[in-house]
Amino acid sequence: MTDTTSKSLKILVYSDDVDVRKQVILALGRRPHPSLPEVEYVEVATEPAVRKQLDAGGIALALLDGEAAPAGGLGIAKAVKDEVADAPPIVVLIARPQDAWLATWSRAEATVPHPIDPFELARTVVGLLQPVNVGA
């Protein structure tokens, strides 16, 4: 479960394309849901930067571009889930619905298709970040 009592949640946004990173941030905004604290975005453009940020800790969720090059988000998700203790939930942006099976292989918690639908992205991210309401 994610701690939502802190001042902000850090979401890592990985893509080699600055426009994709900006679309994600614009789609989610500063506070994707009233039950969550404000979001602080950590933008990265390379696989080593993803690993450095995740190894440092404090990331509540990682959003990875499956179409990034040379390292795609699905491969990075697989490596992270295999190698990073207490890895955060991962959402992978995919261009083709046929790639959803790769997300299962990568152990990503969710996928969202390109082009980004702000409502679907927010619904997916909020679903992974909201605390579980026991007895609700």
C-alpha positions in Angstrom: 0.0 0.0 0.0 1.2 3.5 -0.8 1.7 6.0 2.0 -0.6 9.0 1.1 -0.1 10.9 4.3 3.1 12.6 3.1 3.2 16.1 1.5 3.6 14.8 -2.0 3.8 11.6 -4.1 6.7 11.1 -6.5 5.9 9.7 -9.9 8.7 8.8 -12.2 8.0 9.5 -15.8 10.3 7.8 -18.3 10.5 8.4 -22.0 13.2 9.4 -24.5 10.6 11.8 -26.0 10.2 15.0 -24.0 6.7 15.4 -25.6 5.5 12.1 -24.2 6.7 13.1 -20.7 4.9 16.4 -21.0 1.7 14.7 -22.2 1.8 12.4 -19.2 2.3 15.2 -16.7 -0.3 17.4 -18.3 -2.8 14.5 -18.4 -2.3 13.7 -14.6 -1.9 17.2 -13.3 -0.7 18.2 -9.9 -3.4 16.2 -8.0 -5.0 13.4 -10.0 -7.6 12.7 -7.3 -8.8 14.5 -4.1 -7.9 11.5 -1.9 -4.2 11.8 -3.0 -1.6 14.4 -2.1 -0.1 16.5 -4.7 2.2 14.8 -7.2 5.9 15.6 -7.8 7.1 14.4 -11.1 10.6 13.0 -11.7 11.3 13.1 -15.4 14.0 10.8 -16.9 15.0 10.1 -20.4 17.4 7.1 -20.0 17.3 3.6 -18.5 20.3 4.4 -16.1 18.4 7.4 -14.8 15.3 5.2 -14.1 17.5 2.8 -12.2 19.2 5.6 -10.2 15.9 7.1 -9.2 14.3 3.8 -8.2 17.4 2.7 -6.3 17.3 6.0 -4.4 13.8 5.2 -3.2 10.8 7.4 -2.6 9.1 6.8 -5.9 5.4 5.9 -5.4 4.8 4.9 -9.1 6.8 4.6 -12.3 5.2 5.4 -15.6 7.3 4.0 -18.5 7.1 4.6 -22.2 6.9 1.2 -24.0 8.0 2.9 -27.2 11.1 4.6 -25.8 14.5 3.8 -27.4 16.9 2.3 -27.1 15.4 0.9 -23.9 11.7 0.3 -24.0 9.5 0.6 -20.9 8.5 -3.1 -21.0 12.0 -4.3 -20.8 12.8 -1.8 -18.1 9.7 -2.9 -16.1 10.8 -6.5 -16.3 14.4 -5.7 -15.1 13.0 -3.5 -12.3 10.6 -6.1 -11.0 13.3 -8.7 -11.1 16.1 -6.6 -9.5 14.7 -3.8 -7.4 13.6 -4.6 -3.9 10.2 -3.1 -3.1 9.7 -1.8 -6.6 6.9 0.7 -7.0 3.8 -0.1 -9.1 4.6 0.3 -12.8 2.3 1.6 -15.6 3.6 1.1 -19.2 2.4 3.2 -22.1 1.9 0.9 -25.1 1.2 1.8 -28.7 -0.5 -1.5 -29.8 -3.1 -3.4 -27.8 -1.3 -6.6 -29.0 1.6 -5.6 -26.6 -0.6 -6.1 -23.5 0.7 -9.6 -23.1 4.3 -8.2 -22.8 3.1 -6.2 -19.9 2.1 -9.4 -18.2 5.6 -10.8 -18.9 7.2 -7.6 -17.6 5.1 -7.8 -14.4 3.9 -4.2 -14.9 0.8 -3.6 -12.9 -1.0 -1.8 -15.7 -0.9 -0.5 -19.3 -2.3 2.6 -20.9 -2.5 3.0 -24.7 -0.9 5.7 -26.8 -2.2 8.2 -27.7 -2.7 9.1 -24.0 -6.3 9.4 -22.9 -6.1 11.7 -19.8 -9.1 10.0 -18.1 -7.9 6.5 -18.6 -4.4 7.4 -17.4 -5.7 9.2 -14.3 -8.1 6.3 -13.5 -5.2 3.8 -13.8 -2.7 5.8 -11.8 -5.3 6.7 -9.1 -6.3 3.0 -8.8 -2.7 2.0 -8.1 -2.0 4.9 -5.7 -5.2 5.1 -3.6 -5.0 3.3 -0.3 -7.2 0.3 0.0 -10.4 1.1 2.0 -10.8 -1.7 4.3 -14.5 -2.4 5.0 -15.7 0.2 2.5 
